[in-house]
Amino acid sequence: MFKVIISLFSALFAFFSSGFFFNKPKAEFDNPPELTITRFTGPEITPSPACLAVAPTGEVFVGVDMIGSLGKDPGKGRIMKLIDTDHDGKPDKQTEFAAVDNPRGIIVSGDKVYVLHTTFSKETKKATGMALVVFEDKNGDGVADGPEQPLIENFSNTRYLQERGTDHATNGIRMGIDGWIYVGVGDFGFHDAVDRSGKKLTMLGGGVVRVRPDGTGMEIYMHGTRNVYDIAIDPFMNIFSRENTNDGGGWNIRFSHFIQSGEYGYPLLFQHFTDEIIPALVDVGGGSGTGSLYMDEPTWPAKYNKVPMMADWGRSMLYIHRVTPDGPTFTQKDEEFIQLPQITDLDVDGSGRLYLSAWDGAGYSGSPGKGYVVRVVPNDWKYVPFPDLPKMSEKKLAEVLKSASAVARLNASQELLKRPAKTAAAVALKIAEDKSLSLESRVAGFYTYAQAAGQSSIPTLVNFTKEPAMHEFALRILADRKEWAPHVSIEPFLAGLKDPDLRVQAAAIIGLGRLGYPAAIPALLQTKVPASFVAPGKDVAEGPHATPNSPIIIPHLAVRALLALNATDACVAAIGTENSTLALWALRYMHNQTAVNGLIAAYKNTGDVNLKHELLGNIARLYREEAPYDASWWWGTRPDAPGPYYNAITWDGSAAIEAFLKGEWDKADAGGKEYISYLNTRDRMGIAAFGVEEKPVVAEAPKVDLDKVKSIKGQVGKSSIEDVMLAIAKIEGDPVVGKALFSRQGCINCHTLDKSEKPKGPFMGQIGSIMNREQIAESILKPSASISQGFATNVISAKGNKNYMGFVTAESAERLVMRDLTGTVFTVNKSDIINRKELETSMMPVGLANALSYEEMASLVNFLSKQKK
């Protein structure tokens, strides 16, 4: 068990302070016994570590972020470079590599260091956006040679960066073996982000964006998440994430497999339109997902290798998600792995050293005295120098590319791409062709070959589609660069649609959509829609947005491809045929006059009652559309989520739809009118003639007038923790009122303020000298986030049918002394103990402050912050 921060209330998560943890006998650890965990740095070097990355040779780059997620003042961030020259688990050299604010992701590749961070105006000191940049250190002195070179600028919503901070902004970065940099985007989204080529891109909401390492080719990879902090990429380019609170109301965590072009539905489709999305693989409950890594290193024990590792800041835990192939996607089983207080990120080097960063109570605005980094290695680990890749020949680099290590393969690939293209392509192709090698090595060679050979690789890639093991990857690479489209034949993709391997089918469908083949539309329309394509019922509050549904993946991707191909005419023509279901699914998103006219005509020309029902639903769905996103608004932490639109507006086709629906309303019987009224509500049409008018969703989340709401009872319970923090930062609060609340809210039942009082739970008389206002508030709102050392609650059953619950205040070989929350002390003979367990959740119930107003919460915090006896 790891270091803890002293918590305001008795939380029972059993995290221990750093000195306690690192001096604790290893036999007492709850963490994996096959691993050795040691402290690498403390807050004196790496306070508030938000992210980290490790060079294959072992140099550790830590993103220090003393702005945090809600801070707004620049000049508090930096990238530290740390070197452990004697490999004893302690850095011997350290440099400030670069000064950057709000570092949110780092990639080390040769002498280049890619960093994602917030940018600020030197004049106004206000945030101006976020940027993905690259630094170089060609002389190897540990300091960036010059100013950053931007790859993508304006990469978040500037307004909300200024108003809130980075809590829903753009986050972690990872490089895949395909050579793309993948970026997690929070649901601030972005407007007119621009890459180095001048290409502009806008995205409403969250998802994943990718870009080439030279800053070109920026594109959306997938969409529809709330706050992805980081992603893990396996050797076959499967992407996983523990999405940060993608529930919208309860802020639950979902573990997902991200598929290119997929729509994951937050916040508009995941409640009432879950038939239309790719669902998550599991909802794991409350938490806050942060750093991610796919571990694929041969020095690690098999049980902890070839798995996605996912950090959860809210649960202070690194999880393993064991994934099992399920058609084109996966199923999963999650398990606890390593406890670390408010873990933020992780990365591994080429020798198998895993580094984890811990926020450790640094609060929502960072702290100079909190946070550290630990090193984790297998017990039998021995340092093996990583090869000096720049000094190796292409032939020797090829041997590294065959490695069982993902770190080695990726870095060898990137080094080969710096060599003469013809030579690099030849050695990489030889690896791809070698069937005696592991599939991981062959795929690494394959992607390296395609990047080195460029467009000239197309004929060879086509030949690889004939080999079952490489078919999927050949199709993916053929469609990887849209600019190759004029030179890539449609035939391999059409053949892929008929392949028995569903992963090949998925790659073929995605490729057809990316390459823009109109001739593929008839084949795509033949995609079968499974029985699991069922919309939630009228009375269902929330559809199955986190239940694996492998059969829906292929038709879902086919719909996305049809949209990319602008297949309106073909979809209209397919209405009423055997391909009608898929066509109507695609037509739900086609806001053009051809679609409207075609749907209305089909309705008038059919006598099929069920088809009429479907067509009416489609027509109603098209009445409104989403307004173009200009980044002037954000839907907030509790979005209006019934869907299917947020900022719903009418468009050129709306008048014809309204006239048609009103005509049907006039002719309908009671049941028909009920259905149209239902569609009026479900699709947010807001047509008064069809019943109670739904208010169109406003273009901007309502502005919060703090003066008006600060005294409203229950405001704390209605708000996210981040919103509460932002509010009480602006409200001083009355300590006299706070003192009364300390008694009224029941705090006095478990805590004392004066040392002369009979001890109960954690002593509050000096809390103000230990924690700042923000940390105190967090401990009230999240009681199980951390515990005070020595205050983990023990539950003991003993002989004579006796049960005890409380804190252990003294323990010897023969007996232990416990104190419960009333202050009662009792002694238990160890020989009488039948079972003893430490609870992992707090005895303080979550939500004790929910009934308070912002002003009352601020008063309670103010009172406690003054307790410095």
N, C-alpha and C positions, 0 to 999 in steps of 0.2 A: 504494500500500500504506500501511496505517495504523499508528498507534501500537501499540507492544507493551509488554508487561510483561516484565521479565527473568525467564526461566524457569529452573527448577532444572536441567533436562536439555536437551540439544541438541534442540530442536524446530525443525522446519523449515517452519513455516507462513508465514514471511516477513512478519510484522507488524512495523512499525517504530515506534520511540518517537515521541512526539508532536512533539518538536522536529525530529527527523529527517524525519518525514512532512511537516510543514507547511512546511519549508524546502526540500523536495525538488523539483527541476525537474519540472514537470507532465508532460513527455514521458516520464518514467520511471514514471508511474503505471500500474498494471494495471487501474485502474477505468475506467469508460466514458469515452472521450475526448470525448463530446458534453456532458459535465457538468463543472461546477466545484464542487469540494468544499473547504470551508474550515472551520476550527475556530470554533465559536460561543461555547462556554464550556468551562472546564476544571474540575478538581476544587475549585478555590477558590470556585466558585459552585455547581456541580452535582455534588458527589461522589456516587458510587453511584447514578446515575440509573436507576430501575427502569421508569419509564414517562414518557410525555410526551403533550401534546396542544397543538394550535395553534389559536388563534382565527382566523376567516377574515381578520381584519384584521392578523394577523401576530404577535400576542402569544403567546409561548411559555410554557407551563406545564409544569414539570418536576417529577416526583415523586422527591424525594431519599429514599433508603431505606438508611440505615446500620444497619438491623437485618438486611437480607438475607433469604435464604430459610431459613436455619437459626438465625438469632439470635432471642433471646427478650426482650431488654431494651427497654422502651419509651423514648420521649423522644428518638428519633434520626431522626425523619422530618419532612418538610415539603414543601409545594408552593411552588416558586419561580416567580414571574412575571417574565418577561424581555421587554424591549421594545427593539427595534432601530429607534430613531427616524429615523436617517438612512439605513437600509437598506443599510449597508455590510457586513453579515454579522457585526457585533459588537453585543452588547446595551449600550445606553446607560443604561438604567434597570433596576433590579431591586428586587423586594420579596418578602418572605416572605408569600405569599398566605394560607397556613394551615398550622398545625402538625398533621400527621397521621402516624401510624406505619404502616409497611409499605404505602405507596401502591402500588396494583396496577393502576390504570386511571384515566384522566381523560377527560372530555368537556367541551368548552367550547361553550356555547350561549347567545348573548346575554350577559346579566349573570349567568347561572348557570354554575357549575362543578360538574360531577358527579364524585365521587371514590369509588373503591372502596378500602377499606383495613381493616387489622386494628384492632380496638378493644381497649383495655386497662383494667383496673380501676385507679383512682387509689390505692386502698388496698393491694391485693395486688401491683400491678405485673405481674399475669399477664394473658395474653390472655383476652378474654371472647367472642371471635367475630370476624366480619368484618361490615362494613356498607357498603351503597351509600348515599351521602349526597349532599346538594346544598348548596353554599355560594352566597351571593349577594354581588355587589359593585355595588350600585345607584349608589353615589357615584363609582365608577370610580377609586378611589385605589390600586388594586392590592392591597388587603387585604380579606379576607372581612369582610362587615359584622357578622357575629355568629357564634354557634356553628353547627355543621353541623345540617342537618335530615335525619334518616334517612328513606330510602325503603324499604330492606329491611334488617332487622336479623337477627342470628344466622345469617349467610350462609355459615357454614363449620362444620367440626367443631372445637369449642372444645378438646376434650381433646387432639387432635393438633396444634393450633396451639400449645398449651402445651408439649407434649412434643417436637415436632420443629421448629416454625416453620411458615412458609407454603409449603413446597416443593411441596405437592400441594393447595393451598387454592384459593380463588376468585380469578380473575385479571382479564384485560382487559375493557374495556367499549367498545362502539361503538353509535352511533345510526344506524338505517336511515332511508331516505326515508319509510318507513311510520310514523315517529315513535316506534317502540319502542326502548328501550335493551336491547341484547343483551349478556349477560354470560357469559364463559367460566368454567366450574366445573371445578376439578380433582377427582380421585377421592376426596378427603376427603369429598366430598358435603356434605350438611347435613341437619339435623333441625329441623323446626318453625321454619324461616325465616319471618319475618312481614313483610308489606308494610304500607304506610301505612293501608290499609283494614282491617287486622286479619286478612287472609287468611293462612293458614299453609300451608307446603309443605315436603315432605321429599323428598330425592333420594339414593338409594344410588348412589355412583359419580359419574363425571364426565359433562359434557355442556354444553348451552347453556340458559340461562334468560333470559326476557325480562320487562320490566316497562314500564309507561307512565312518562313523565317526571314525572308527579305521584305516583308511588309506588304505583299501583294496578294490578290486573290481572296480578300476578306469575304466571307459568306456565312449565312446562318446554317448551322448543322442540324439543330432541332429546336423546338419551341414548346412553351407551355409549362414552365416551372416557376416556383416562387422565388427561391433564393439559393441557387446552387453555389456553394462556396468553392468546390473543387471537384475534380473528376479523376477517376482511375482508368487507365487504358491497358488492356491486356495485349499479348503478342499478336493477336489476330484482329486487333482494332475494335474489340468490344469495349464500350465505354459504360462505366458504372458511376453512380453517385448516390450518396446518402443526402437526398435533397433536404435543404434547410427549411423545415416547417412548411411543407406544401399541402396544408389542409385548409387554411383560410379562416378558420374559426377556432379550432383547438390547437393549432400550431403543431400538428404532429409531423413526425419524420417519416419519409418514404424512401425506400431503397429502390432504385430504378436502373434498368438497362436502357441506355439511350441509343435509339436507332436513327440513322440519318433520315432526314425529312419528316420524322415523326412529330405528331402533335400530342402533348401530354396534358393539356386541358386546363391548367390553372390560369385564372380563377373562374373562367366563364363556362367551361364545359364539364368540370369534374364533379358537379353535383347532379345536374338534371340531364346531361347529355353524354354520359359516360360510355354510351355505345359508340361514340365517335372518336374516342381517344385511345392511345396506348396506355394501359394502366401500369402503375408501379408494380413491383414484384412483392412488396409487403409494406404495410403500415406498422411501424414499430412503436408508435406512441410518441409521447413528448420527448423533446430533445432539441439539439441544434447542431446539425451536421457541419463539419469544417473540412480539414484536410483529407485527402484520399491518395491511395497508392495501390497499384497492383503489384504484389510481391512475387517476383519470379527470379530468385537467386539460389544457386545450387548449394551455397554454404549454409542455408537455413534448413531446419528440420522439416521433413516432408509434410508434417501435419500443419505447419504454418506457411507453407509455400504454395505458389500458384493459386493465390486467393486475393480478392479485393480486400484491402484494409481501410476501414472508414473511421475517422475520428469524429467524436460527438462531444462538442464543447459543453453542451447543456448537461450531459450525463457524465462528463469527466471520464470518458472511456474510449479506448480504441477497440473497435469491433472487427471481427472477421465475418464476411458474408460468403458462405460456401455456395457457389453457384453450380447448377446442374443444367446441361443443355436441354431445351424443351422446344423443338422445332427451330424457328428463327430467333428465339429468345431463350430465357432461362427461368428456372425456379431457384429459390434460394433458401438457406437456413443460416440465420445469424447467431453469433455467439460472442460473449464478452471475451476480450483478449488481454489488454493492458490498461490498468487504471492510471490516469494522470489528470490532475486537477485542471479542468478547462483546457483540454488539449486543443491545439490549433492546427498543427500541420505535422507532416512526416515525409521523410525521403531516405533513400538507401544509396550507398556508394558501391563501387565495383568490387569491394572486398567483403561486402555483406554487412557493413555497419549501418544500422538503422538509427536515425535521429528523430526524436520527437520534441516538439516545442509545447510548453505549457504556459497558458495565460495566467493561471494561478491567482485569480482574484484581482487582476489589474483593473477591473471595472470596465465600464462602457466607454471610458475616455482615456484608458491607458494609465500606467503608473510607473514611475522610475524605480520603484522598490519591489516590484513583483514580476514574476516570470522567470523561466529558465528553460534549458534544453538538456535532455538526457540522451545517452547512447545505449542502444540495445543490441547485444550480439549473442549468438548461440554460445552455450557454456564452453564448447570445444573450439571456439573461434580462434583462428590464428591469422595475423595480418599477412596478406599476400599482395605485394605491390601490383598496382594496376599498370598495364603496359603504357609506355610513352607513345601514344598513337601517332602524333605528328612525325616521329622519327622512324616509323615503321614503313616498310615497303607495302605496295598494294597487295602482294601475295600474303604477307604476314597479317595485314588487316583483314584479309578474307578469313584467316583462321580465327580471328577474334569475332568476326561476324557469325561464325558457326557456334559460338559459345552457348552454354546453357544459361548464361546470365543475361537478363533483359537489359541491364545497364550497359554491359559490354557490347551487346548487339547494336543498341541505339547509337552509342558513341562511335563505334567502328563504322557504322553506316554514315553518320554525319561527317566523319573524317574522310571516308572514301569519296564523298560527294565534293570534296575540295580538290581531289586529284583530277588528272586528265580524264575527261568524260568517257572516252573510248576504253581506256584501261579499266576504270572503275566499273563500267557497265559489264565488261567481259568477266571480271572476277566475281561480280555479284550474280551474274546469270549462271555461272557454273555452280554456285551454291544452290540457286533456285532449282536447278535441274537435277541435283543429286538426291535421289530418292532414298539413299541410305541415311540421310541426315534427319534430324527431328523436324517436325512441321514448323516449329517456331523459327528454326534457323533458315529453312527454305523460304518462309514468308518474309523474313528479314532480308534475305538476299533478293527476293522478288521485288519488294518495294524499293530497295536500293537501286536495283537495275533499272526500274522504270524511271526513277528520278534522274539517274545519270544519263540514260539513253534518250529520255524525252520522247518526243513524238515518234522517233524512229523505232521505238520499242513496240509499236502497235502490232505488227505482224506476229512477233514472238508472243505477245500477250494473248492474241487470238488463239495461237496454237496451244497455249496452256489451258484454254477453256475445255480442251478435250480430255484433260486429266482430272478425274473426280476430286482428288485431294486439293487441287489448285484452282478448280473452276470458280469458286466464289471469289477468290482474291483476284483472279484475272479480270473478272467482270468489274469488280470494285475499282481496280486500277485503270481499266479502260475508260471508266466514267469519272475518274478522279479530277481531271482537268476539263472543264467545259470547253475550253478553246480547242481541244482535240476533236470535238464532235464532227466537223466536216470530214474527218479522215477515219472515223470509226464506223464499221459496218453495223447495221442493225441485227444481222443474223445471229451472232453469238448470244445476244440478249433475248431474242425471240426463242431461241433454243433453250435458254436458261429458264424461261417461264414454264417449260415442260419438264424440267429436271425433277427427279423425285426428292432431291435434297431441298428442304424448305429454305435453308440459308442461301442456296444458290438462287432460288426463286426471288427471295427478298433482294439480293444484290442485282438481279436482272431488272426488277421493277424500279428500284431506285435509280439505276443507270439509265433506263429509258426516259424517266422523268427529267434527269439531269441533262441528258444529251439532246433533248428536244426533238424526238422522232415522232412526228404526227402519224406516220405509218404504223406506229405501235399501238395506237388507240384501240382499234378493234380487238387486238389480243388482250390488252389490259382490261377491257370491258367484260371479257369472259371469266375474269377472276370470280371464284365462287365466294359467296358471303355465308358464314356459318350461322348456326342457330343461336350462337351466343351474341349475335348482333341484335340486342334488345334494349330499347330505351327504358330508363327507370319509370315506374308507374307514377301516376299523378300524386299519390300520397307518399312517395318515397323521398325522404329528406335529402338523401345523398346516395348516388349510385356507387357501384363497385369500382372506385377509381384506384384501388390498391390491391386488387385481386388479379393474379396472373391470368391472362386470356390469350394463350399462344395462337389459337385459330383466328383471332381477329387481326393479327399482325399483317398477313399478306394482303387481305382486302383493304386494310387501312392504308398501306403503302401504295396500293394501286390507285386509291382515291387521290392521294397526294400527287401521284404521277400524272393523273388525268388533269388535275388542276394546273400543274406545271405546264402541261401541253395545251392548255386552253381548249379542252375537248367539249365545249358546249354543244355544238351541233350533233356530235356523235352520241352524247349522253341523252339529248332530247330524242334522237331517233331510236334509242334503245328503250324508251319508256314503253312498258307493256310487253316487252320481250323477255326471254329468259335471263337477260342481263339487266333487268329493270331495277332490281334492288341496289346494285352497285351504282348504276347511273343516277338514281335519285339521291343516293348518299352524296355523290359528288356535286350534284346540282344544288345542294343546300348552300354551297359557298360561292356559286356563280352569279354574282350580281351584275347581270347584263340583260339587255332587253330581249335578246334571243332566248335566253333561258326562261324569262317570264312568259313570253309569248308561247313558247313551246309547251310549258307546263299547263298554261290555261287552255291551250288547244287540245292537249291530251286529255284534260279533265272533261272537256265538253264532248270529246269523241269516244269516250269509253263508257261502258255500262257496268264495268266491274266495280262493285261497291267498295271493296278493299283497296283497289287501286285509286279510286276517287279520294278515299280517306288519306292515303299517302300523299297524293298530289296536293290536296288542300294543305297538308302540313308543310310541304315544300314551298308552296306559294306564300304562305304566311311567314315562313322563315326568311324569305327574301324581301319582306316589306321594309325592313331596316337593314343597315349595314354599320360596321364599325367606322367611326370617323377617322380620317388620316391622323396619325400620331405626330404631335408637334412638341412633345415633352413639356408642355405647360401644365400638366396634371399628372397625378399618380393616384392609384386607387387605395392606397393606404394599407395599414396592417390588417384591417378587417374589411376587405372589399365587399361591395355589393355584388354577390356572386351567383345569382340565379341564372345568368347567361341568357341567350347566347352572345349578347353584346354588352359592353360596358358604356362607352360613349356612343350610344345608338343614334343614328341620324337617318332621315329619309334620303332617297336618291331619285334619279330620273325615272326609275321603274315603279316607284312607290304609288304614284297616283293610279296607274292602271291596276295594280294589285288591290288597292283599297276599293276601287270601283267594282272590281270583280267580286271581292269578298262581300261587299254590301249587297250585291245582287244575289249571291248565294244565301246570305242571311235572310233576305226578304222571302226567299222560296223555302227556307228550311223549316222542318218541324222542330219540336222542342228539343229532341236529341241532337239534331243538326246545329241548332243555335248553341246548345251547351258545348258542343265540340269547338265551334268557332270562338266562343268566349274563352274556352280553355287555351286555344292557340293564341288568342289575343294576350293572355297573361304569360303563357310559356315563352313566347317569342318576343315579348316586350314591345308589341306593336303600339299599344296605347291608343287604340281607336275607340272613341267614346261610345259609338253606336253598338259596340259588342259587349257592353257591360261596364263595370267599374273601370275607369280609365287608369291604366298604369302610368305613373309618372316616368317620362323618358329619363334614362340615366344621365346625370349631369356630366358635363365635360370635365369637371374638376371635382375632386373630393372636397366636401365642405370644409371651409376654413374653420379652424378651432379658435374661438375667441376665449382665450385662457381666463380672462377676467370674469366671463360669464359662467364658465364650466368649473372653475377651480373649487367652488364651494358646493358643487352638486354631490350629494351622497351617492356612493356606489361607483363613482367615476373610475376609481382604481380597478375595480373588478371588470369594468367594461373595456379597459384599455390593455394594449400590449405592454410588456415590461419596458420596451424601448420608449413608448409614448409616455409612460409614467415618469421615466427617468428624465426625458426632455422637459416635462412639465415642472417637476419639482426642482429642476436646476434653475428655473426662473422664479420660483416661489421660496422665499426665505423660511416662512413658517414661524409660529409662535411657540417657543419652548415651554411656556406655561400650559398652553393647550396640549402640547406633546406629553408633558408629565401626566396630565389627567388621562390622556389616551393610553399611556403605558399601563395604567391601572385598569381602565375601562375595557381595554382589548384583551385583558387577561395575561399580559406579559409578566406582570408581577407575580403570577402564580408559579412561574418557572425560573424567574431571574431575580437577582438581588442587585441593589445599587450601592449598598454600603457594606463594607467589610465586617461591620459589627453584626450584620444580620446573619441568621442561620443560612449556610450555603444551600443552594438548590441546584439549578442548572448553571450554564455558563454565566460568570459574573459580568454585569453590565456597567459597573462603576468606573471602568477605565476604557470603555469601548471607543470613545472619541479620540483617544491617543493612539489607538491601534488601527482604526478604519476611518476612511473619509466618508462623506455623506453618501456618495454614490455606492460605495461598498456596503454601507449599512442598509441602504434602501434595497439593494439586490438581495441581501441576506433575508430581509423581511419577505420579499416577493418570491424568492426561490429558496426556501428553507433547507431543501435537501441538496443544494449545490455544493456545500462544504460543511465541515464540522470543526468545532474546536477540539484541539488535541486533548484526549482524555475524556471526552464527552460523548463518545459513541455509546449508544444504548445497547446494553446486554440483556438478552432474554434467557433466563435460566430455569430449567425444570430440575427439581431435586427430589430426593427420596421423601416419602411421606406425602406425596401428591402436592408438593409445594412448588409455587412458581414465583419468580422474581423478575422485575424489570427495573432497570436503572443504570446509573453510571458507576463504574468501578473506581473507588477512591483509594483503595490499597489492596495489594495482593501479595501473598506469600505462598510458599510451597503447600501449606496446609489449609489456608482459608483466604477468602476475599471479602472485602468490605464494600458494600454498595449503598448508594443514596438515590432515592427516587425523586420525582419532581416536586414532591411536597416537602422535601428536606429530611424525610425519615431515613435513618441509617439502620442497616441490618447486616449481619454477618452470616456467610454461608460457608460451611465446611466443604472443602473441595472433594472430599471422599464421598459426599452426599450428592454431588452434581451428576445428573444423568445426561443432560444436554445443555450446551451453551452456544449461543449464537449472537453475533453482532448484527443489528438491523442495518439495512442499506438505505432506509428512508427516514426522514425526520419524524419525530413524535409531534413536532409542531405541524398542524395541518396546513396544507397549501390553501391560501385564500383568506387567512384571518384578517388581512387588510383590505379585502375586496369591498367592504361596505363603506370604506373611507372616501372622502373627497380628496382631490389633489392637495388642497390646502391642509387638511388634517394629516395626510401622509407626510407632507413637508414639515409639519409641526412635530410629529413624532420623530422624524429623522433629525431635525434640528435639536430637539431635547437630548437625544442619545449622543449626538456628536459633541455635546458639551460635557459629557461624562468622562472626565480625565483625572480621576482621583489616583 
